[in-house]
Amino acid sequence: MSENTTEVLTGAAVLAAAVAFVVYAGQVAEYSGASANYPLEASFRSLEGVGVGTDVRLAGVRVGQVTDVILNPETYRADTTVSVVQGIEIPDDSAIVISSEGLLGGNFVEIVPGGSPFFYESGDTIADTQGAVSLISLLLKFVSGQSE
């Protein structure tokens, strides 16, 4: 009988550890089923290093993510949809910029807030955009500028 009890207790401990792991993984991935978001649109010249799921940050804090990227065949720009957490009000003169985490880090989308007393509504388009800056092209400009 004690062997059977040991097996049941061991199984319960393993099951409890699995449930704890799933809860922890959900918290680390910032999963919350009830969070409400609203979409904003932006059109970039270059989205190098950015794709669906990339973080959207405001003052270094994650406030959303990129939810859709398509190439506009008429303008040859990357039309992008970002989802921002409900309750975060973005002034309607804000800029949206592709930023880098460093020389070896990835890119993310940064919202640079303006000073307007009016805010973007769901589905609005952010007109002030700045695409990704290619590190290779900057280095080539630097090298070619030095040799002249």
N, C-alpha and C positions, 0 to 999 in steps of 0.2 A: 504494500500500500504506500509506503514512503517513497518508492521509486516513481510511482504514478503521480504523487503530489509534487515531487521535484520537477518532473516533466511539465506539469501544468504551470508551476510557478516560473520556470524558465521560459516557456512559451509566452506567458503574460508579460514578462520583462522584455522579451524581444519585441512583442507587439507594441508595448508602451514606448520603447525606444524608436520604433519605426514611426509612430504617430508624432512623437516629439520632433523627429527629423523632418517630417513633412511640414509641420507648423513652422519650424525654424527656416526651412528653405523658402517658404512662402513669405516670411518676413524679410529675409535677405533680398529676395527678388522684388520686394515692395509690391506684392500682390495684394490687392484689396478689391473684392468683388463689388463693393458698394460705392466706389469713388466715381464721381461724376466729372466729366471733362467736356470742354467745348473746343471746336475746331477753328483754326485760323489758317489762312492761305498765304503763301509767299512764292515769289518767282525768282530763282537764282540763276546767275550766269554759269556758275560752276558749283557742283555739290560734291566735289572730290572728298572721299572718305566718309560720306554721310549716306545712310540708307534708312529703310524702315526699321524702327526700333531705337534709333539713335536718341540720346538724351537731349532734351530742351532744358536749358538752365537760365536762371535769372539770379544775378549776384552770386553765381557759383552753386546755387541750390537747384536741384532737379525739380522742375515744375511741370514736366510733360515729356512727350516723345514724338518723334516723326512717325506719322501713321500712313502716309502715302507719298510716292514720288512718281511723276510721269514726265516724259519729254513732250513739250509743246511743239508740234510739228510746224507751226507757223512762226514762232519766235525763236525756236531752238534754245529755249531756256528750260530749266528744270522746275516745273510747277510742283510745289510741295505743300502738303497739309500737315500741320502740327496740332497735336492735341494738348491743351493746357488744362490743368486741374481747376475745376469750378471753384470760385472764390478768390482766385488770383486775378486781379484786375490789371490789365496792361494798358497804359496810356496810349491814345491813338496817334501819337507822334513818335512812337518807339521804333527802333531799328531792330532787324533780325540779322545776325551775322554768323558765318561759319568760323568757329574758333578752334584752335588746336590746344591739346593738353600739354604740349611740349614737343621737343624734337623727335622723340620716339613714341609719343602718345598718339592716341586717335583724335579724331575731330568730333565736335559736338556743335549743336545749334545754341547760340546765345542770344537772349533778348536783352537789348540795351534800352532801358526805359527812358521815355521822354518826360516832359513836364506838363503835359496837357491835363486839364481837369476832366477830359472826356476819355472814355475807355472803349477798346475794341469789343464788339459784340460777336456772338457765335457766327462763324462763317465769313467774317470780314477778311479783307486782304491787307497784309502789311506791305506797304509800297517801298519803304526804305530797306533795301537788302544789300548785303555784301557777301559775295561768294567766297569760296575757299581760295586761299593763296597757296600756290604751289611752291614748295621749298626748293625744288630743282630749278624752276625758272628764276627764282630769286638768286640762287647761287650762280646761275649762268649770267645773269645781268651783272652781278658783282665781279665775276671773273673777267667778263668782256669789258667792263668799265675800267678795270685796273690795267688791261693791256693796251688801252688806247693812249 
